[in-house]
Amino acid sequence: MSGHSEHHGSYLERKGGMIATIWDWATTVDHKKIGVMYLFAILFMFFLGGMAAIAVRMELWEPVRQAADGSFTGQLFRPADAVSMSEGNNFYNRLFTLHGAIMVFMVIVPSIPASLGNFLLPLMLGAKDVAFPRLNLLSWYIYVFGSIFAVCSIILGGVDTGWTFYTPYSTTTDADHIKVVLMVLGAFILGFSSILTGLNFIVTVHKLRAPGMGWFDMPLFIWAIYSSAIIQVLATPVIGITLLLLVFERVFRIGIFDPALGGDPVLYQHFFWFYSHPVVYVMILPGMGVISDVLAVQSHKRIFGYRAIAFSSLGIAAVSFIVWGHHMFTSMSELASAVFSALTFLVAIPTAVKVFNWIATLYKGSITINTPMLYALIFLFLFSIGGLTGLPLGTLSTDLHLHDSYFVVAHFHYVMMGGTIIALMAGIHHWWPKMFGRMYNETGGMIGAIVVFIGFNITFLTQFLLGTQGMPRRYASYFDEYTSLHQLSTIGSWVLLAGFLIHLFVFLASFASGKKAPPNPWGGLTLEWVATSPPIEHNFEHEPLVKHGPYDFDTVVPPHWDPKDYPIPEAQAGGRPAVAHSPDRNA
C-alpha cells in the first residue's frame, strides 16, 4: 500500500501540499484511488466522444453537406482546405470515426469494470485490495498511454476509416499513414489494459474472498465482472494481433487484408468480430451486474433466481464466442449465415433469464424511487428495446434489408448506451455516497435521469424509422424526405446533452456542499456497506466475516442502518438481528 497515507485515514484525505497529493495519486496502488482515476478519465473521454456525436448530428441537420458550405457548423468544423464536397465528406467521416473510436475503446469497454469494478470488487469480497495492486496501477497507465496515441491522431487531423478500421478503408484511405497507425496502435495498447485488469479480477475473485464467502455468497455484480473478465482475457489478444497485422500491412505493404496486395478483407472482418462481438458483452455484462444489485437493494428484497442470474452471466460469456458471424451475413455463404443466425438467438435465452428475474424481484418489493432506481428502470426499458430490435437483425430475411442502415445504429445505441452507459449512471449514483462520502441532491439527480431518458428516445427511436425507410448509416448527405426525422434526432441529442449537464451540476454540488453520507444510505447487505463512507485505506478495520447472503433482506437488518435519515423498509420494521445464512437461501 502507499506509504503516504495512514492506515485509518480515508483514501480521499490529502497528505501534504498539492505536489505531495499529486504524487500520492500518481504512485498509489490503492484500488479505490485507481478506480476513481479511471472514473474521471472515462467521464472526460465520454465528454469528448459526446461532443463529436453532437457535431455529427449538427452536420446531418440538412440534406446537403454543411461542412462544404458557409453554414455555422461548416465554419466551426471544416478543415482549412475543405473546398469541395468530397473533402467535406471526408471530414464528416473523421467526425463519426472519432466518436465511435472514443466511445467504444476508451469509454464503454473500460467504463464499469475499470471504474466501479476496481473500486468495489475488493470491498464486496471483503479484501484489502486486488490480487496484484502494482499491475492494477500499470493497467491505468497503459490506458492513459493508449488514449494519448488516439488523441495524437485526432490532433494530426483524425482518421476516416470508421471505428471498426475495416479494410480496405484502413489500408488505402488517407495518404498520411501516421494518423491511422497512431489510432490503431492506441486501440492495440488499450487492449493490454483490458487484459491486465481482467487477469487481476479473476485472481482476486478466486483467492481473496472473505472468510465464509463461497461462490454463491458473492454479489451478482461480482459474478458479472468475473464473467466479463474471462472474455477480456480470452478475446482481447485476437484484436491485438489483428490490429498489429493491420499496422504491418499499412507501413510495410505486406498483403494480409488488402486485396490489391493479395490479401482478403473478409479475413479482417472475421478477426475483428471474433473479438468485437464478445467484447459487446464485456460492455453489457458489468452493467447487468450493476442493475442486479441496484434493483435488489432499492427494492429491499431478495433477488429472484440468484443462481439463474449468476449462471446466465457465464452462459452469455460462453455463447458470445460463437456468434460473431451475424455481423457478416452479407459477406458469407448461405449455410454459414444460417448457422450463425441460429446461434445468435441462443444469446436471447440467458439475457431473458436476467430480465424476467429482475422484473420478478420488483414484484411486491418495498421499492424506493430515487435516482439509481430510476436509472435501473430506464435500463430495463431501453435494453429490452435494444434486445428485441436485435431479432430482425439476427434474422436473415430482414437483415438483408436493414443491414448497414440507421436501424443498426439505433439498435447498437439502445444496447450499448441504453444498456452500458445507463447502467453506469445507475451505478455511479448508487455508490457515489460510498466512493466520495457525500450525498447528492436527489431531486436534481431524478430530473437529470428523466431528461436523459427523453432525449435518448427522441434521438434514437427516430433512427429506427430512418433505417426501415432505407436511410444508410455513415452517409453525410441524404434525400430530402429524411430531413424531418434527422432534425428530430438532432434535437433529441441536444436534450440528451442537457440531461448529462444536469448530472454534472449535481455531482459538483455534491462535492461542494453535499450532506455527509452514512456508511449505508440505501440499506444494502453486501460488504461494501460495512465500510465507512468513504472507506479507509485498507477498506475494513477488521477482516469481515460473512454470515449471511448478499440479498437476505427477509432475515437480516442492514448494517449501519440509520432510520432517522432513511426510512426502514416495512420488511425490516421489526428490527430483526443479523443471522447466519440458511443453507437454502440461494435457491
N, C-alpha and C positions, 0 to 999 in steps of 0.2 A: 504494500500500500504506500501511497505517497507520504513522504516524511514531513510534509508541510502542514499537516492537519493533526489536531489532537484526536485521540480515539473517540471521545464523547462529543466532538463538535459536529454540527450539521455539515453535510458536504457542500452547502451553499455559503458557509461562513468564510469571510475573507480573512486571510492572514497576511498582514503587512500591507505595503503600498500597492499601487497599480501594477508595477513591474513584477513584484512578487506574485500577485494574483494571476497575471497572465502566464507567468512561468509555471505556477501551480497547475493551472488548467492545461497548459500545453504538454506537460510531462506526467499528468495524472494517469494512474491505472485504475482509478475508481470507476466501476461500470456505470454509476449514476451520472457522473460528470461526462463520460463519453457519450452516454445516451442523450444528455441534454445538448451537447455539441452537435451530435448528429441531427437532433430535432431542429435546431435553429438553422443549420446548414441546409437541411432538406426544405424547410419552410422558405428560405431565401431562394433556393432553386425553383421552388414552386411558384414564387412570385415572378421570376424571370420567365419561366415557361408559360405562366398565365398571361403575362404581358405580350408574349409572342402570339398566343391564341387570340387575344383581343385585336392585335394587329392583323391577323389572318381574317377575322370576322369583319374588320373595317374594310379590308381590301375586297371583300365579297359583297359589300353594300350595294354595288351597282353591277350590271351585267358585263360592262366593258372594263378592262384592266385599268385600275386607278393609278397604279404606280408609273404608268406611262403618260398620264395626262397632268393637268395642273391642279388637281384636287388637293384638299388638305392632307389626306393620307398619302397621296402621291408625293407631295413635298416633304412629308415627315419621314417616309420610309424608303424612298427610292435612292439608289446609289447615284453618284455624280454622273456616271456615264449612261444612265438609263434613258436612251434616246429612241428606243424602238420598242414595239410591242413584245418582241422576243426577249429582249433584255429585261423588260418589266416582269414578264412571266417567270424568267429565271430567278428574279429577286423574290417573287412570291414563293417559288419552290424552296428558297433558302429559309423563308419565314416558317413554313409548316414543317420543314426538316428540323429547324431549331426547336420548335415547340415539341415535336414528337420525341426527339432525342433526349432533351432535358427531362421531359415528363416521365418517360419510360425508364431510362437508365440512371437518372440522378434523383428522381423523386419517388415514383411508385414502387420500383423494385426494392430500394432500401428503406422505404418510409416507415412501416410499422416494425419490422424486425430490428432495424438498426437503432431506432429511437426508443419506442416503447419496449421493444424486446430487450434491448441492452439494459434499460433502466429496471424493468420489472422482473425479468426471468430469475435472477438470483434472489430477489426479495420474495417472489412467490414460492421458490423452492426452499426458502429458509437458509440460503447460503450467504457467505460474506461477499462473494464476488463470483465472476465467471471462472471457468477452469483455467484459462490462460489469459490473465489480465494484460500482460505486455503484448500478446498477439492481438488483443482487442484494440489497444491503442494503435498498433501498426495498421489494422484494418481501417481505422479512422483516417490516418494519414494517407493511406492508399486511395481512399475515397476522395480526399481533397486533391491529391495529385492527379487522379484521373479526371476530375472535374475541371482542373486547371487546363489540361490538354484540350478538353472540349471547348472551354471558354476562349482559349487562344485561337482555335479555328474560327470561332464567331468573330473575334476581333479582326482577323485577317479577311473577313468578308463572308464567312459561312459556307456551308455546302448545300448542294441542291439535289442530293440523291434520294431524299426521303429517309425517315428514321430507321427503316429496315436495311438500308445500304444495299438494296438489290443490285445485282449485276444484270446487265452491263452498265447501268447508270453509274455505279460507284467506280467503274474501271475506265469509263470513256468520257463522262461529262466533266466539265470544269478542268481547263488546261492546267490550273495550278495544283500540282499533286499534294503540296504540303497541307492544304486545308483539309482535304479528305483524309489524308493519312493521320493528321492530328485528331480529328473527330473519331475515327475508327480506333486509334490507339487509346483514346480516352475511354471508350466503351470497353476495350480489352483490359485496361488497367482496373476499371471499376469491377470487372468480374472477379479479380483476385480478392477484393474487399468482401464480396459476397461469399466466396469460398471460405475465407478465414473466419468470417462471422458464423457461417453455418457449422463449420467444424467445432468452433468454440461452444455453440449452443448444444450440439449433440452430446459432447463430452460432459458439459455441465449438467444436463438432464440426467445422464446415466450415473454420474459419480457424486454429485453434490446435493442430492435431495436431503432434506432434514430428517432426523430420526422419526420413524413412524410413518413416513410418506412413501407409500407404494405407488405403482404406476397409475392406479385408479383413485389415488388421492390427489393427483395433480389437477390444478385448474385447467379448463378447456383451452384457455389462451396458451398454456404451455404445450398442450398437445398440438395445437395449430402451428406454433413456432417450430416445434420439433419436426413436424411433417414437412414444413417448407424448407427447413434446414437440410433435410435429406435431398430434396430436389436441388437446392443450391449447390451442394457438394457434387452431385452426380451429373447435373446438366450443364453447369456453367463452363467446365472445361471444353465442351463442344463448341460453344460460341467463341471462346478464347482462341481455339485453333483455327476456326473459320475466319475470324477477323484478321488473324495473323497471316493466313494464306492470302486474304484479300489485299493486305498491305504489300506482301511479296509480289503479287501479280501487278499491283499498281506501280510499284517502284522498279521492279526488275523485269517486267513484261514477261512473266512466266505464265504459260497457258493453263489455267486451272478452271476459271469460271467464264472467262471472256471467249465467246465463240469465234471472234476474229483471230484469237491466238490458239484455237483448237480446244478451248475449254467448254464447259457445259454450265449455263446459267441456272438450269433447273437443279443441278447438284448443290449450288449455293442455297437455293430455297429449302431443299431437304435439310441441309446442315443447320440453317438459320432457324427453321421452325421446330426442329428436333429439340433445340434449346428453348426457343421463344414460346412454344406452347406450354411446356412445363412451367416456365417462369411466370406465365399468367397466374398459375396457382401459388407461386411464391408471392405474388402480389395480393391475391384474394384470400388465401388461407389464413394468414395472420389477422386480416380484417374479420373473417368469420369467428376467429377466436376471441377478438375484442367484443364482438356482438354477443357471443355466448355469455361472457362474463357480465357485460353491462345489463343484458336482459334479466339474468338471474338476480343480480344484486338490486337493480332498480325495481324488480317485481317482488323482491324479498321472498323468493320461492325456490324450492329445489328444482334444479334444471331437469327437464323431462328428457329421459333417454340419454343419460350421461355417456354410457358406453357406446351407444349407437353413434353419437356425435363424435366421440373420440376416434372410433374406428373409421368413420366416414372421412375424417381428415387423412388418415393413412390410405384409404381407398382412393380418394381424389389424387393423392400424390402418385400412387401406382398407375392409375389409368392415364394420367397426364402424359406419360411417356409413349403412349401408343396411338395418339390421335392427332399427331402433328400434320398429317396429310390433308386434313379438312381445310387447311389454308390454301391448298393447291389443286382443288377439284378441276380447275380449267387447264391444268398443265400435266395431268396424269391420265393413265389409261382408265377405261370404264370400270374394269374389275377392281383396280386399286382404289378408285374413287368410291365404289360401292362398299368395299371393306372398311375404309376409313369413315364413311358416313355411318355405317352400323356401329362402329366403335365409338363414334362421337356421342351417340345417345347414351352410352354407358355412364358418362360423366353426370348425366342428369340424376342418376339414382342416389349416389351419396350426397349430392347437393340438395336434392329434395328431402332427404332424411333430415338434414340440418334445418331447412326451412320449416318443415312440419313440426319438428321438435321445438323450435323457437316459438312458434305460434301456440303450441300446447303448453309451453312454460308460461306464457302470458295469461292463459286461461285461469281465471279465478285467483290471479296473483294480487298482492297488495301493491299496486303499481304507483310509483312516484313519477309524475310528469315533470321532468326537468330537462336540461339541455342534452346530457348524454343519452337519456331515454328517448328524447325526441329524435336525435340522430340515429339511434338504433331502429326506431320505427321507420324513419326515412330510408334507411338501408334496406329494410325488408321490402319496401315498396319498389325502390329503384332497382335493386338487384334482381327481384323477381321479374321485372320488365326486361332487364338485360338477359336473364336466363331464358325466358320464353321467346324472345326475339332471336335467340341463337338457334332455335329449332328450324326455322326456314333457311338459315344459313348452313345448317348441317344436312339438309335435305337436298339431294342433287338437283331435282327438277326446279326448285325455287332458287337455289343458289346460283344457277347459271344466269338468272335474270338479275339477282341482287348483287352479284359479285362485283367488287370494286365500285360500288355505288355509295351514296350517302347513308343508305341503310346500314352498311357495315360500320361507318363512322359513328352513327348513333348507338348501335349495339355495343361497340367497343367502349364508348364513353359511359354507357349505363352500367357496364360490368366493372370497368376499371375506376372511373371516377365515382359513379354511383355506388360502387362497392368499396374499393380500397380507400379512396380519399374521404368518403363519408364515414367509413369505419374509423379512419384515423382521427377525424374530428370528434367522433363519439369517444374514442379512447383518450384523446387529449383532455377533453372536458371531464371525463370520468376520473382520470388520475392526476389532473392538474393540481388539486389540493395536496396530494401526496408528493408530487415532484417538487413543488415550489413553496409549500406551506402557506398558501394564500387561497382564499375563496375568490370567486369571480361573481360579477353581477348576473344573477340567474335570468332576470328579465331581458337584459341585453343579449345574453347567450341564446335564449329561445327566439328572440326576434331575428338574430343573425341566422339561426338554423332555418327558420321559415322563409326568409328572403333567399337563402341559398337554394332551398327546395324549389321555390317558384322559379327562380332564374334558371336553374338546371333544366327543369322540364320545358320551359319556353325555348331554351336553346336547342335541346336535343330531340324532343318529340317532333318538332317541325322537320328535323333531318330524316326521320323515318319516312315522312311524307315525300320529301325530296327524293329519297332513294327509290321508293316504289314508283315514282313518276319518271325515273330514268336519269336523275342527275348523277353523273360520275364524280367520285371523290378526287381530290388533288387537282382540280381544274380551276384556273384563275378566272376564266371567262365562262359565261353560261348564257342560255337563251332567256329572252325577256320574261317568259311565263314563270320562271323560277324566282323572279325578283322579290315578290312579296314574302315568300317563305324564307328566303335568305335574310331579308331585312328583319323579319320577326326573330330569327335565330340570333342575329347580331344584337338586337335589343335585349334578348334574354341573357347574352353574355355580359352585358353591362349590369343587369340586375344581379347576376351571379357574382360579379366583381364587388358590387356594393355589399352583398352578404358577407363576403370574406373580410372586407374592410371593417364591417361592424365587429366581427370577431377580433380583429387586430386591436381595435379600440378597447374592447372588453378585456383582453389579456394585458394590455398596457396599463389599464386602470387597476387591474388586479395587482400588478407589481407595485403600483404607486400607492394604493390605498385599500387594497383588499383586506377583508377580515382574516385574522389568523385562523388557519384551518386546524380542526381537531384531528387526532390520529385516524379516525374512522367516520368521515362525514356521511357516508351512504349506508353504513351498517353492513359492510361486507364481512365474509368469514375467511377469506384467503389470507395468507401470511403477510402480504404487504401492508395490510391494515393494522397489523400488530405493531409495526414500526412507527416511530414518530413521524410527524409531517413538518419539514422534510426529514428523511431518515438520517441517522448518524452515519459516520464514515463507514463503519463495518456493519451497518444495517440494523443489527439487533444487540441489545445489552447482553442477552444470554442466548445460547443456541435454542431456537424454538423446538418444541416437541408437538408433533401433530397428533391430536386426539379426536378429531372429527373430520368429516369430509368438507370439501370447499363450498358445498351448496346445501348444507344441512340446516336450512333455515327453520324447519319444523321442530327441531330439537335443541337448537343452540342459540344463546343470546350473543349477538355480535360483540367482539371485544372493543373496549373503549367507546361504547355507545353512549352518546350524550343526548338524553331525551329532552333537555331544556331547549336545545337549538334545532334538533332534528327529531321529529316525532317518531316514536317507536311504532312499527307496523303492528296491526292487530294481532298477527300471528305470534308476535313476541311480547304482547302486552302483559302476559303473566310473569315475565321475568324469570324464565327457567334458566338454571345454571348451565354452563358448558358441560357436555357429557362426552364420554368416549363413543366413537362411532360404532354402529351395529354392523355385523358382517354383511348384511344385505342392503345397505343404504344406497349403493350404486346400481341396483337392479333396474 
